[in-house]
């Protein structure tokens, strides 16, 4: 990650993902050592995470505590994304604070020349406005649904000049079985929140969706150099590789167990100040 620029495809993809969260009403706070991606009203892991960048051993504790304070004030449980290889000082600090690494990595993948081989029996296309509400159960529970729906509707129908959000569906007959959100910004096209109806899982619907989105129409648009999506399971990554995708970057994701309380450890007893303001030579003691 060190030395990446906005012209780096990986960095372009990461910035586009952050912009996707902004487009849905979230925000990003950059601090020394990483970025805090935050959405106060949609407390999903995809919208509330710390992107760890270059972090010196002597600054790791201050960085993590500063990040956690920002989320805990909002009663949010962030995850920490750490690019491979994970520095030992980052792992030990997060582990000491109760975070545990997920058993499977998060992988950023990009389509290669052979991506988008075909959709089989599925029809893949942009969603119509009247199809959006039936898609919502794929992504959210009842609690977050109104906020999520409003956020996507605004970004979809009232985008800023430099962005475009397009919900995509995969249909089997006249039934929506899979969906995702294609977000395009600054020359990058990311397919986010890929989800499949539980009754249709394991039958290639999500693969058809990915193949359809990153197929011939995507290539014709000239966006291939910066197309991307994320995989959080080995099984999905293997499937995407079979569709012509290649790994661009791999992360270990650290998360708090559900039983953990949202609190930092006590600072300890107060001590004397380590710094005093300078005094004039003629000042009274």
Secondary structure as UniProt FT lines:
FT   TURN            2..3
FT   TURN            6..7
FT   HELIX           9..23
FT   TURN            24..25
FT   STRAND          27..31
FT   TURN            32..33
FT   STRAND          34..38
FT   HELIX           45..47
FT   STRAND          49..52
FT   HELIX           57..59
FT   HELIX           60..72
FT   TURN            73..75
FT   STRAND          79..83
FT   HELIX           88..96
FT   TURN            97..98
FT   STRAND          99..101
FT   STRAND          106..111
FT   TURN            113..114
FT   TURN            120..121
FT   STRAND          123..126
FT   HELIX           129..131
FT   HELIX           132..135
FT   HELIX           136..138
FT   HELIX           142..157
FT   TURN            161..162
FT   STRAND          163..172
FT   TURN            173..174
FT   STRAND          175..185
FT   TURN            186..187
FT   STRAND          188..196
FT   HELIX           198..200
FT   TURN            201..202
FT   HELIX           205..213
FT   HELIX           216..220
FT   TURN            221..222
FT   HELIX           224..226
FT   STRAND          227..231
FT   HELIX           234..242
FT   TURN            243..244
FT   STRAND          245..256
FT   TURN            258..259
FT   TURN            281..282
//
